Amino acid sequence: MSSTKISKDFLYQILFAICILVTYLNNYELTFLVWIATILITIKKKHSLTILQYIVPYIAILIVSFIAWFFYDNTIYEVIRDITYLLKPILGLVLGYQLCRSANMKVIKTIIYVGFIIAVIHLGIIFFTAVVHKVLNIHELRKYAGYFSDFEVYSLILVIFHKKFDVVLSKQRFYLLLITIAFSSFLYLSRANFIQAVVFYMGLKGYFTLNKRAIIILISFFSFVIIGYTAIYNMNLSRNGKGLEALLYKIKNAPTEAFKAKVDKDDWKDFNDNYRAYENMLTIRVMKNEGFWGMLRGKGLGSDIPLGQKLYTNDGTVLTKVSILHNAFMTAFLKSGLIGVFFMLCFLIILLKQGKTDNDHIKQVNLLLIATAIYLFFDNWVLLGLYLKTESKSVIIGFLLCYKQILLKKDNQTRVIE
């Protein structure tokens, strides 16, 4: 019996790794097929109400988008395309929940070592690109090796706080994992991942539980951020700079990139530096023209936003309109109106409100989920949140939620015995 169980757990660990790794291939059709196939393979006879409350908000967004479609003349191809995109968070949450079968899977270790594998592959791609193809420009390196990696940040944070999750690592293994994953994560030079790492670190340190110590630390941190940004803002940085200068320029531009109120589309520099803000402005303008009911229900599946000019993307395609925006809130607003935005906020609030417990292990899982919710408020605004075709956070959330249920059940059984 024991060997059968171990082999089954190992199989699910392999499936988990495959479902995470496929997202890095930047092929959503392949990701969609792999996730669907894995859900069918691992389907459970029973699902708890816990996972249901997390997927209901995204199901509601999809249903409202479907109903709103009947008020517009959007093509079937565009509708089917949107259905697959709007299904992604639902599939990811269910998939992650189903892949966590038992505590014997060593869930935290699984996330750590899958992150390590991704980091090794990433560093290998960077090394090959730099040595063989002589590409040293940071912008070109990111084009080949990837622009960000949320999953590696999860792995890195879990390595740092491994003792709190009852994960045993030798000193040598700890430093191997820490240095490899940290170095790989840094080389993405992703502002979003830096913010994610800070939010997760502060979350697991308990700084989001408001008390005198936490308030002092938060005030000190934000003061440091304001002073640091002021210094960077006053630097004379080139948008085509290399290495650290490229990163600093991106940091300098970050506040206006998604929030700027006016963007000149005829000014190439202004348009490219603040494209996310431009998308938001167009979406609000289009939705205002729909009137009250249009803004309430959205424009439905297959709807899009005309850009007013040609846009050349990183993968070489040319766009004149966009259906899925960088901003998840704006995407929900376009497809399902203010109702959709409401349900997206409901999901974040549900994720944020993890129950209290005396069990230290469960408490750490709660802190990680709460930190994820806080980060998603930002990530939804600039990187499409759980709708992004290359993201895997939905799988991790589902994985951790099921793990938490297993720990709660085990903790309740222990209390009954006592």
C-alpha positions as CSV (number, residue, x, y, z in Angstrom):
1,M,0.0,0.0,0.0
2,S,2.8,2.4,0.9
3,S,4.7,2.1,-2.3
4,T,1.5,2.6,-4.4
5,K,0.7,5.8,-2.5
6,I,4.2,7.2,-2.9
7,S,4.2,6.5,-6.6
8,K,0.8,8.2,-7.0
9,D,2.0,11.3,-5.1
10,F,5.1,11.4,-7.2
11,L,3.0,11.2,-10.4
12,Y,1.0,14.2,-9.2
13,Q,4.2,16.1,-8.4
14,I,5.3,15.4,-12.0
15,L,1.9,16.6,-13.3
16,F,2.2,19.7,-11.2
17,A,5.6,20.5,-12.6
18,I,4.4,20.0,-16.2
19,C,1.4,22.3,-15.7
20,I,3.7,25.0,-14.3
21,L,6.5,24.6,-16.9
22,V,4.1,24.7,-19.9
23,T,3.2,28.3,-19.0
24,Y,6.8,29.3,-19.7
25,L,6.5,28.3,-23.3
26,N,4.2,31.3,-24.0
27,N,1.8,29.2,-26.0
28,Y,-1.7,29.6,-24.4
29,E,-3.3,27.0,-26.7
30,L,-0.8,24.4,-25.4
31,T,-1.3,25.5,-21.8
32,F,-5.1,25.3,-22.2
33,L,-4.9,21.7,-23.6
34,V,-2.4,20.5,-20.9
35,W,-4.5,22.0,-18.1
36,I,-7.7,20.6,-19.4
37,A,-6.2,17.1,-19.9
38,T,-4.6,17.2,-16.4
39,I,-8.0,18.2,-14.8
40,L,-9.6,15.2,-16.6
41,I,-6.9,12.8,-15.5
42,T,-6.9,14.0,-11.8
43,I,-10.6,14.7,-11.4
44,K,-11.9,14.2,-7.9
45,K,-15.3,12.7,-7.1
46,K,-15.9,15.4,-4.5
47,H,-14.8,19.0,-4.2
48,S,-15.2,21.0,-1.0
49,L,-17.2,24.2,-0.8
50,T,-13.8,26.0,-0.1
51,I,-12.6,25.9,-3.7
52,L,-16.1,26.6,-5.0
53,Q,-16.2,30.0,-3.3
54,Y,-12.9,31.0,-5.0
55,I,-14.0,30.0,-8.5
56,V,-17.6,31.4,-8.3
57,P,-16.5,35.1,-8.8
58,Y,-14.7,34.1,-12.1
59,I,-17.6,31.9,-13.2
60,A,-19.9,35.0,-12.6
61,I,-17.6,37.2,-14.8
62,L,-17.8,34.6,-17.6
63,I,-21.6,34.3,-17.3
64,V,-22.2,38.0,-17.3
65,S,-19.8,38.3,-20.3
66,F,-21.8,35.6,-22.1
67,I,-25.2,37.3,-21.4
68,A,-23.8,40.7,-22.5
69,W,-22.6,39.2,-25.8
70,F,-26.3,39.0,-27.0
71,F,-26.4,42.7,-27.0
72,Y,-23.6,43.0,-29.5
73,D,-22.6,41.5,-32.9
74,N,-19.2,39.9,-32.0
75,T,-18.0,37.0,-34.1
76,I,-18.0,33.4,-32.9
77,Y,-14.2,33.1,-33.3
78,E,-13.7,36.1,-31.0
79,V,-16.3,34.7,-28.5
80,I,-14.6,31.3,-28.4
81,R,-11.2,33.0,-27.9
82,D,-12.5,35.0,-25.0
83,I,-14.1,32.0,-23.4
84,T,-10.8,30.2,-23.3
85,Y,-9.1,33.3,-21.8
86,L,-11.8,33.9,-19.2
87,L,-11.8,30.2,-18.2
88,K,-8.1,30.3,-17.3
89,P,-8.4,31.4,-13.6
90,I,-11.1,28.8,-13.1
91,L,-9.1,26.0,-14.7
92,G,-6.0,27.0,-12.7
93,L,-7.7,27.0,-9.4
94,V,-9.4,23.7,-10.0
95,L,-6.3,22.2,-11.4
96,G,-4.1,23.2,-8.4
97,Y,-6.7,22.0,-6.0
98,Q,-7.0,18.6,-7.7
99,L,-3.2,18.1,-7.9
100,C,-2.8,18.3,-4.2
101,R,-3.8,14.8,-3.1
102,S,-2.3,14.4,0.4
103,A,0.2,15.9,2.9
104,N,2.6,13.1,1.9
105,M,3.2,15.0,-1.4
106,K,5.4,17.4,0.6
107,V,3.6,20.3,-1.0
108,I,6.0,23.1,0.0
109,K,9.0,21.1,-1.1
110,T,7.3,20.5,-4.5
111,I,6.9,24.2,-5.1
112,I,10.5,24.9,-4.0
113,Y,12.0,22.2,-6.3
114,V,9.9,23.0,-9.3
115,G,11.0,26.7,-8.9
116,F,14.6,25.4,-8.7
117,I,14.2,23.5,-12.0
118,I,12.8,26.6,-13.6
119,A,15.6,28.8,-12.3
120,V,18.3,26.3,-13.6
121,I,16.6,26.3,-17.1
122,H,16.4,30.2,-17.0
123,L,20.1,30.6,-16.1
124,G,21.0,28.0,-18.8
125,I,19.1,30.0,-21.4
126,I,20.8,33.3,-20.3
127,F,24.2,31.6,-20.4
128,F,23.6,30.1,-23.8
129,T,22.3,33.3,-25.2
130,A,25.1,35.4,-23.9
131,V,28.0,33.0,-24.7
132,V,26.8,31.4,-28.0
133,H,24.8,34.3,-29.5
134,K,26.9,37.1,-27.9
135,V,23.7,38.8,-26.7
136,L,24.6,41.1,-23.7
137,N,22.0,43.8,-23.9
138,I,19.5,43.3,-21.1
139,H,16.5,44.0,-23.2
140,E,17.5,41.3,-25.7
141,L,18.3,38.8,-23.0
142,R,14.9,39.2,-21.5
143,K,13.4,38.7,-24.9
144,Y,15.0,35.3,-25.1
145,A,15.0,34.2,-21.5
146,G,11.7,35.7,-20.2
147,Y,10.3,38.9,-18.7
148,F,9.2,37.7,-15.3
149,S,8.6,34.6,-13.2
150,D,6.0,34.7,-10.4
151,F,6.5,31.1,-9.6
152,E,10.2,31.5,-8.8
153,V,9.4,34.2,-6.3
154,Y,7.0,31.8,-4.5
155,S,9.9,29.2,-4.4
156,L,12.4,31.8,-3.2
157,I,10.2,33.0,-0.3
158,L,9.5,29.4,0.7
159,V,13.2,28.6,0.7
160,I,13.8,31.7,2.9
161,F,11.0,30.7,5.4
162,H,11.4,26.9,5.0
163,K,11.6,26.3,8.8
164,K,8.2,28.0,9.3
165,F,6.7,25.4,6.9
166,D,8.5,22.5,8.6
167,V,10.7,21.9,5.6
168,V,14.0,20.4,6.5
169,L,17.0,21.6,4.4
170,S,20.6,21.0,5.0
171,K,22.8,24.1,5.1
172,Q,24.4,23.3,1.8
173,R,21.1,22.6,0.1
174,F,19.6,25.7,1.5
175,Y,22.3,28.0,0.1
176,L,22.2,26.1,-3.3
177,L,18.5,26.7,-3.6
178,L,18.6,30.2,-2.2
179,I,21.4,31.5,-4.5
180,T,20.2,29.7,-7.6
181,I,16.6,30.9,-7.4
182,A,17.4,34.4,-6.1
183,F,20.0,35.0,-8.9
184,S,17.6,33.7,-11.6
185,S,14.7,35.8,-10.2
186,F,16.9,38.9,-10.1
187,L,18.0,38.5,-13.7
188,Y,14.5,38.9,-15.0
189,L,14.8,42.5,-13.8
190,S,11.0,42.5,-13.4
191,R,9.6,45.3,-11.3
192,A,6.5,43.2,-10.7
193,N,8.6,40.3,-9.3
194,F,10.6,42.7,-7.0
195,I,7.3,44.1,-5.6
196,Q,6.0,40.5,-5.3
197,A,9.1,39.4,-3.3
198,V,8.8,42.4,-1.0
199,V,5.1,41.9,-0.4
200,F,5.6,38.1,0.3
201,Y,8.5,38.7,2.6
202,M,6.6,41.3,4.6
203,G,3.6,39.1,4.6
204,L,5.4,36.1,6.0
205,K,7.1,38.3,8.6
206,G,3.7,39.2,9.8
207,Y,3.9,42.9,9.0
208,F,0.4,43.1,7.5
209,T,-1.1,42.2,10.9
210,L,-1.5,45.7,12.3
211,N,0.2,46.3,15.6
212,K,2.7,48.9,16.8
213,R,5.8,47.0,15.5
214,A,4.2,46.4,12.1
215,I,3.1,50.0,11.7
216,I,6.6,51.3,12.5
217,I,8.1,48.9,10.0
218,L,5.5,49.8,7.3
219,I,6.0,53.6,7.8
220,S,9.8,53.1,7.6
221,F,9.5,51.0,4.5
222,F,7.3,53.4,2.6
223,S,9.5,56.3,3.7
224,F,12.5,54.5,2.2
225,V,10.6,53.8,-1.0
226,I,9.5,57.4,-1.4
227,I,13.1,58.7,-0.7
228,G,14.6,56.1,-3.1
229,Y,12.1,56.8,-5.9
230,T,12.7,60.6,-5.5
231,A,16.4,60.0,-6.0
232,I,15.8,57.8,-9.0
233,Y,13.3,60.2,-10.5
234,N,15.9,63.0,-10.4
235,M,18.5,60.9,-12.3
236,N,19.2,61.5,-15.9
237,L,18.5,58.0,-17.2
238,S,18.3,56.8,-20.8
239,R,15.3,54.6,-21.9
240,N,17.8,52.6,-24.0
241,G,20.3,52.1,-21.2
242,K,21.9,48.8,-20.3
243,G,21.9,46.7,-17.2
244,L,21.1,48.6,-14.0
245,E,20.3,51.8,-15.9
246,A,17.6,50.0,-17.8
247,L,16.0,48.7,-14.6
248,L,16.2,52.2,-12.9
249,Y,14.6,53.8,-16.0
250,K,11.7,51.3,-15.7
251,I,11.3,52.1,-12.0
252,K,11.3,55.8,-12.7
253,N,8.6,55.3,-15.3
254,A,6.5,52.9,-13.2
255,P,4.0,55.3,-11.5
256,T,3.0,56.9,-14.8
257,E,3.1,53.8,-17.0
258,A,-0.3,52.5,-15.8
259,F,-1.8,55.6,-14.2
260,K,-1.0,58.5,-16.5
261,A,-4.1,60.5,-17.4
262,K,-3.0,61.8,-20.8
263,V,-0.9,59.9,-23.4
264,D,0.2,61.3,-26.8
265,K,-0.2,58.4,-29.2
266,D,1.7,60.3,-31.9
267,D,4.7,60.6,-29.6
268,W,6.5,57.3,-29.9
269,K,8.3,57.6,-26.6
270,D,5.3,58.7,-24.6
271,F,3.1,56.0,-26.2
272,N,5.5,53.1,-25.6
273,D,6.5,54.2,-22.0
274,N,2.8,54.6,-21.0
275,Y,1.0,52.1,-23.1
276,R,-0.9,50.5,-20.2
277,A,-2.3,53.9,-19.2
278,Y,-3.3,54.4,-22.9
279,E,-5.2,51.1,-22.9
280,N,-7.0,52.1,-19.7
281,M,-8.0,55.5,-21.1
282,L,-9.4,54.0,-24.3
283,T,-11.4,51.4,-22.4
284,I,-13.0,54.0,-20.1
285,R,-13.8,56.2,-23.2
286,V,-15.4,53.2,-25.0
287,M,-17.4,52.1,-22.0
288,K,-18.6,55.6,-21.3
289,N,-20.1,55.7,-24.8
290,E,-22.1,52.6,-24.0
291,G,-24.2,54.4,-21.4
292,F,-25.2,53.2,-17.9
293,W,-26.5,49.7,-18.8
294,G,-23.5,49.1,-21.1
295,M,-21.1,50.1,-18.3
296,L,-23.0,47.9,-15.9
297,R,-23.0,44.7,-18.0
298,G,-20.0,45.2,-20.3
299,K,-19.7,44.6,-24.0
300,G,-19.6,40.8,-23.7
301,L,-17.5,38.0,-25.1
302,G,-15.6,38.9,-28.3
303,S,-15.5,42.7,-27.5
304,D,-12.4,44.7,-28.2
305,I,-10.8,48.1,-28.0
306,P,-9.6,49.9,-31.2
307,L,-6.1,51.2,-30.7
308,G,-6.3,53.9,-33.4
309,Q,-2.9,52.9,-34.8
310,K,-0.7,49.8,-35.4
311,L,1.0,48.3,-32.4
312,Y,4.0,46.0,-32.8
313,T,4.2,43.4,-30.0
314,N,7.2,41.5,-28.5
315,D,6.3,38.3,-30.4
316,G,6.3,40.1,-33.8
317,T,2.6,40.4,-34.4
318,V,0.8,43.6,-35.4
319,L,-2.3,44.8,-33.6
320,T,-4.9,47.4,-34.5
321,K,-7.2,46.4,-31.6
322,V,-7.0,44.5,-28.4
323,S,-9.5,42.1,-26.7
324,I,-7.5,41.2,-23.6
325,L,-5.9,44.2,-21.9
326,H,-2.9,44.5,-19.6
327,N,-5.2,45.5,-16.8
328,A,-7.4,42.6,-15.4
329,F,-9.9,45.1,-13.9
330,M,-10.3,46.9,-17.3
331,T,-10.6,43.5,-19.0
332,A,-13.4,42.5,-16.6
333,F,-14.9,46.0,-17.1
334,L,-14.9,45.6,-20.9
335,K,-16.3,42.1,-20.9
336,S,-18.7,42.2,-18.0
337,G,-18.9,45.8,-16.9
338,L,-19.0,47.1,-13.3
339,I,-20.6,43.8,-12.3
340,G,-17.4,41.9,-13.4
341,V,-15.2,44.4,-11.6
342,F,-17.3,43.8,-8.4
343,F,-16.8,40.0,-8.7
344,M,-13.1,40.4,-9.3
345,L,-12.9,42.4,-6.1
346,C,-14.9,39.8,-4.3
347,F,-12.4,37.1,-5.2
348,L,-9.5,39.3,-3.8
349,I,-11.5,39.9,-0.6
350,I,-12.2,36.2,-0.1
351,L,-8.5,35.4,-0.7
352,L,-7.6,38.1,1.7
353,K,-9.9,36.9,4.5
354,Q,-8.2,33.7,5.7
355,G,-9.5,32.3,9.0
356,K,-7.6,32.5,12.2
357,T,-5.9,29.4,13.6
358,D,-3.6,28.4,16.4
359,N,-1.7,25.9,14.2
360,D,1.6,27.6,13.2
361,H,1.9,25.7,9.9
362,I,-1.6,26.6,8.8
363,K,-0.9,30.2,9.9
364,Q,2.0,30.4,7.5
365,V,-0.1,29.1,4.6
366,N,-2.7,31.7,5.5
367,L,0.0,34.5,5.4
368,L,1.2,33.3,2.0
369,L,-2.4,33.4,0.6
370,I,-3.0,36.8,2.2
371,A,0.3,38.1,0.7
372,T,-0.9,36.7,-2.7
373,A,-4.2,38.6,-2.4
374,I,-2.3,41.9,-1.6
375,Y,0.0,41.4,-4.5
376,L,-2.8,40.6,-6.9
377,F,-4.4,44.0,-6.3
378,F,-1.2,45.4,-8.0
379,D,-0.8,42.5,-10.5
380,N,-4.3,42.8,-11.7
381,W,-3.7,46.4,-12.6
382,V,-0.5,46.0,-14.6
383,L,-0.1,42.3,-15.6
384,L,-3.6,40.9,-16.1
385,G,-3.6,39.0,-12.8
386,L,-4.8,35.4,-13.1
387,Y,-5.9,36.0,-16.7
388,L,-2.4,36.4,-18.1
389,K,-1.6,33.5,-20.4
390,T,1.8,32.8,-19.0
391,E,0.9,33.0,-15.3
392,S,0.6,30.0,-12.9
393,K,-0.5,31.8,-9.7
394,S,-4.0,30.3,-10.0
395,V,-2.5,26.8,-9.9
396,I,-0.4,27.7,-6.8
397,I,-3.5,29.2,-5.1
398,G,-5.6,26.1,-5.7
399,F,-2.6,23.9,-4.6
400,L,-2.2,25.8,-1.4
401,L,-5.9,25.9,-0.6
402,C,-6.2,22.2,-0.9
403,Y,-3.0,21.8,1.2
404,K,-4.6,24.0,3.9
405,Q,-7.7,21.9,3.9
406,I,-5.6,18.8,4.5
407,L,-3.8,20.5,7.3
408,L,-7.0,21.7,8.9
409,K,-8.5,18.2,8.7
410,K,-5.4,16.7,10.3
411,D,-5.4,19.4,13.0
412,N,-9.0,18.8,13.8
413,Q,-8.4,15.0,14.1
414,T,-5.5,15.7,16.4
415,R,-7.7,17.8,18.6
416,V,-10.4,15.1,18.7
417,I,-7.9,12.5,19.8
418,E,-6.5,14.8,22.5
